Amino acid sequence: MRAFEHPIAVLLDPLANIRLFLHIAQMKLAQAASAIAAPFMLIGCQLSYDIELESRGGRTVFLLTSGSKPATVEALIVSPIARNAAPVWKIESSDLNGQVQGEVVYGTAPAGMIERVKASPLQIGQVYRVELLGLGGSGLRQFVIMPGPGPEHPISQLIE
């Protein structure tokens, strides 16, 4: 704009109108691109939770981690792999922030967790899914209960 031109005169100038239109279109395009990309950026920020398994004295123990740290658990659900199968055990955090749990013994709700589905005995030969829902992510593994050295000592085995 020249020093002697009035701002209204600039708006009436067709070239100024085109520049203004292009500037507004560019800003709207940048906003739309940000809105489209935002959900994908959040997906990249999800935490990955690892679930390992041990058998201790005939009991199944879930080892729950996020990287090298114990997992922050909102819920842990064990279900048989079968059509329309209901969970055989489910625990949830007693608050909305989750509970830090490095180990959870099947059938025993740790401190800060509430048992929502009472544990049913795990059956030899049955394949199960264990799902960990945590703050910002989840983990999922399958395992099977195998016969052990005695009927009271079955072995829990992860399925890769």
N, C-alpha and C positions, 0 to 999 in steps of 0.2 A: 504494500500500500504506500502510495506516495504521500508526502507530508500534507499536501493540500486536499487529498481525497477524503470524503466522508465515509464512515464504515458502511452506510447503506448503499453507497455507490459501488463498493466492492461486492456486496451481495447481489447487486443487479448485473454485475459483469459476468457474462456466461462462462468465461474461463475460470473465474473464481468459484462459481457454482460447481463446475466439474471437479475442481480440486477439492472442494469441501465434500462433495459426494464421495469421491474416491477415498478421502481420509476416513469418513464415517464408515464406508464399506470395509476398509482395511481393519478398523477397530472391531467391527462386528464379526468379521472373519476370525480375528485373533481370539475373541471371546468364545466363539463357537468351537474353535479348535481346542481351547483350554477345557471347555465343558466336556468335549468328547474324550480327551486324553486323561482327564482326572480319574475316572474309574480304573483305567488300566494302570495308572501309577500306583493306586492303592493296592491293586492285586499284587504288584511287585513287592509291596511292603509286608505281605503276610508272613507270619512266622511259620517255620516248619517244626513240628514236634515229632520226636522220635519215640518209638515204643519198642522196648526189648522185653524179653521174657526169661524168667528163671523158674525152676522148680525147687522148692525148699521144703523138705519133709512132707512131700505130697501136696503142697500148696502152690498155687500159681501166683507168681509175683510179677507185677508190671513195673518196669523201670522206665520212667518218663522223663525225657529231657528235651531241652531246646538248645541246640548247640552243646556246650559243655555244662550248662546250668540246669537245675531241676525245673520241670515244667510248671507253669501257672495254669492250674486245671479249673475249668468251669464245670465240666462234666466228663465222666468216664462211663461208657456204655459198652456192655458185652452182650452180643446177640449171636445165636446160631445162624449159620449160613443156610437158609431155607426160605422158601416162598412165604411171605407174610409172617415171618417169625418175630415174636415179641422178644424184647430184651430179657436175658436171664439175670442181669444185674445192672443197676444204674445208680451212680452216685452223682451228686451235684454240690457245688460250692454253697456254703451257707450265706454268702454275700455276693454281690455283683462283681467283685474284683478278682474272683478266683482264689485258689489256694495253692501255694507252692508245695508240690509233692514230687519227690524224687522216686519214691517207691510206694506202690499200693498193692496190698495183698488181697487177692480175690475174696470177696465176701466180708471184708472188714473195712468199714468206712473210717478213714483217718480223721484226725481232729480237723474241724473246720469244714467237713463234708457231711452231707445228709444222704442217707440211703433212700432213694426214691422207689427202687424195685429191689425187693429182698432177693438175695443170691440163691439161685437154684444150683444143685450139684452139677458140676461139669461132667459130661458123659464121654467115656472112652470112645474114640473113633469119630466123634463129632467135630466138625470144623466150625470155629467161631470167628467172629470179627470183634476186635476191640477198637473203639473210636474215642479219641481224646479231643475234646473241644476246649480250646484255651483262648486266652486273650489274644486276638489278632491272628489266629491260625488254628490248625487242627492236625491230627495225625491219625492214621488208620493202619492196622495190621490184621493179618489172619493167623490163627493158630489152631492146632489140633491137640487133643489130649490122647497120649499114647500109653499103652500098658507099661508099667514100670517094674521094678524088682519085686513088687508085691502088690496085692490089691489095694492096700492103703497108701501106696506110693506111686501114683501115675506120674507121667512126665509130660509137661507142657512143651510143645514144640512149635516154633514159628514156621509159617509157610512162606517161602520167598516168592 
